Amino acid sequence: MIDHNTLGYLTFTFMTLSMLSGAMILVGKRKRVWINLHAVLSVITYLLMFATIWLVR
């Protein structure tokens, strides 16, 4: 089982990638690709946050 520290770092990493992909929607040329990537990263981030909170709780 993954400990809460590792889940926290993974969540922080995916949150950073989600913010970057959100910014690329505005400045990038291939908007549809960035929108899809942003949606996938956001769902993964949400699941990791839920797992981290559930584990710590």
C-alpha positions as CSV (number, residue, x, y, z in Angstrom):
1,M,0.0,0.0,0.0
2,I,1.2,3.5,-0.8
3,D,1.7,5.8,2.2
4,H,0.1,9.2,2.5
5,N,3.4,11.0,1.8
6,T,3.8,9.4,-1.6
7,L,0.1,10.0,-2.4
8,G,0.6,13.6,-1.4
9,Y,3.5,14.1,-3.7
10,L,1.7,12.4,-6.6
11,T,-1.3,14.6,-6.0
12,F,0.8,17.7,-6.0
13,T,2.5,16.6,-9.2
14,F,-0.8,15.9,-11.0
15,M,-2.2,19.2,-9.7
16,T,0.7,21.1,-11.2
17,L,0.3,19.2,-14.5
18,S,-3.4,20.1,-14.5
19,M,-2.7,23.8,-14.0
20,L,-0.1,23.7,-16.7
21,S,-2.5,22.0,-19.2
22,G,-5.1,24.6,-18.2
23,A,-2.8,27.4,-19.1
24,M,-1.9,25.6,-22.4
25,I,-5.6,25.7,-23.3
26,L,-5.3,29.5,-23.5
27,V,-1.9,29.9,-25.1
28,G,-1.5,26.6,-27.1
29,K,-2.4,26.1,-30.7
30,R,-4.0,22.6,-30.4
31,K,-6.8,23.5,-28.0
32,R,-8.8,20.3,-28.3
33,V,-5.8,18.2,-27.3
34,W,-5.1,20.3,-24.3
35,I,-8.8,20.3,-23.2
36,N,-8.9,16.5,-23.3
37,L,-5.5,16.2,-21.5
38,H,-6.7,18.7,-18.9
39,A,-9.9,16.7,-18.3
40,V,-8.0,13.4,-17.8
41,L,-5.4,15.0,-15.5
42,S,-8.1,16.7,-13.5
43,V,-10.0,13.4,-12.9
44,I,-6.7,11.6,-11.9
45,T,-5.9,14.4,-9.5
46,Y,-9.3,14.3,-8.0
47,L,-9.0,10.5,-7.4
48,L,-5.6,10.9,-5.9
49,M,-6.8,13.7,-3.5
50,F,-9.7,11.5,-2.5
51,A,-7.4,8.5,-1.8
52,T,-5.0,10.7,0.2
53,I,-7.8,12.1,2.4
54,W,-9.3,8.7,2.8
55,L,-6.0,7.2,3.8
56,V,-5.1,9.9,6.3
57,R,-8.6,9.9,7.8
